Amino acid sequence: MAILSKKKQTFKPVFLYKDKGAIKRHISKAKDCAPYFKNVLIESQKLFKDDLTEIEKQNIIRSGWSYLENLIKEKYNFPNANDVSIILSLQGLSSKGVLNSLKEMVNAVPNRSKIEDFIITANNEVYLSDEAIKGFDNVATFHTRNEKQNEALEIAANLCKLINQAIESDFTVHSLGTFPDLDALKDLITPKLNENQPESQYHKRKVFYIPNYEKIRFMGDY
């Protein structure tokens, strides 16, 4: 008797959900750095007669005072100077006190590695790049990673379709929590309030079910 062999299926990731809250938090946290970056760049530019390049500006934020100090020596051709305040005094650009304040400001910049996510304009405005926003979006967008998750998602979608159909048809559907034998389904589906109904009908709002994407996301990982 011939033995039928199943052809191994190629796994295809399926979209689960996008964590919009996480995306907003990533963007907000990054944008919080912008005022610090801008202030440092404005004050740093005052030490030079020529406009700093974008690469130089990025390096000032990324590497802090050590880079800025070496840049002063390089720009004014004093590579072996021990005190850059003397160099700047000779140029009539800054006093030692002002320089010390700037040093503290530069070294206090938070999340300096985040400068990679920003575009710096000629007048030192700092904007979060489209690429960075896209990156935050990608990090917070989840797809299935194995066949177990694909199977769970398909079962959950079918369950939700049937249960929601029963609800729409006004059949009584009890909370899953009242059925101990169905507790396992909580990992597959979860209730959600129908928010499309007007506030005046709040007490009549129906609950419907959706796949429990956050639980499904971790299935089959162990």
Residue pairs with C-beta under 8 A, 6 or more apart in sequence:
9 147
11 146
11 147
11 150
12 150
13 143
13 144
13 145
14 143
14 144
14 149
14 150
14 153
15 141
15 142
15 143
16 142
16 143
16 144
16 149
16 153
16 213
16 216
16 217
17 141
17 142
17 213
17 214
17 217
18 137
18 140
18 141
18 142
19 140
19 141
19 142
20 140
22 139
22 140
23 136
23 137
23 140
26 136
26 139
26 140
27 128
27 133
27 136
29 111
30 111
30 114
30 117
30 118
30 128
30 132
30 136
31 128
32 110
33 109
33 110
33 111
33 114
33 115
33 118
34 118
34 126
34 127
34 128
36 108
36 109
36 110
37 61
37 109
37 115
37 118
37 120
37 126
38 124
38 125
38 126
39 105
40 60
40 61
40 105
40 106
40 109
41 52
41 57
41 60
41 61
41 120
41 124
41 126
42 124
43 102
43 105
44 52
44 57
44 60
44 68
44 102
44 106
45 51
45 52
45 124
46 93
46 94
47 68
47 72
47 88
47 93
47 94
47 99
47 102
48 72
48 75
48 93
49 91
49 93
50 75
51 122
52 60
54 120
56 71
57 120
57 124
58 115
58 116
58 120
59 67
59 71
60 67
60 68
60 71
60 106
61 109
61 112
61 115
62 112
62 113
62 115
62 116
63 112
64 106
64 107
64 109
64 112
65 103
65 106
65 107
68 102
68 106
69 84
72 84
72 87
72 88
73 79
73 80
73 81
73 84
73 87
76 87
76 88
76 90
76 91
78 84
78 87
81 87
84 99
85 94
85 95
85 96
85 99
88 94
88 99
89 95
89 96
94 102
116 132
117 128
117 129
117 131
117 132
117 135
118 126
118 127
118 128
118 129
118 132
119 126
119 127
119 128
119 129
120 126
121 127
142 213
142 217
144 150
144 153
144 216
144 217
145 220
145 221
146 219
146 220
146 221
147 220
148 219
148 220
149 216
149 217
149 219
149 220
152 187
152 188
152 216
152 219
152 220
153 211
153 213
153 216
155 188
156 188
156 189
156 211
156 212
156 216
157 211
159 185
159 188
159 189
159 209
160 189
160 208
160 209
160 210
160 211
163 173
163 189
163 208
163 209
164 208
164 209
166 173
167 173
167 206
167 207
167 208
168 206
175 191
176 182
176 183
176 185
176 186
176 189
176 191
177 183
177 186
186 212
186 215
187 212
187 215
187 216
187 219
188 211
188 212
188 215
188 216
189 209
189 210
189 211
189 212
190 209
190 210
190 211
190 212
190 215
191 207
191 208
191 209
192 207
192 208
192 209
192 210
193 205
193 207
194 205
194 206
194 207
194 208
195 205
197 204
197 205
197 206
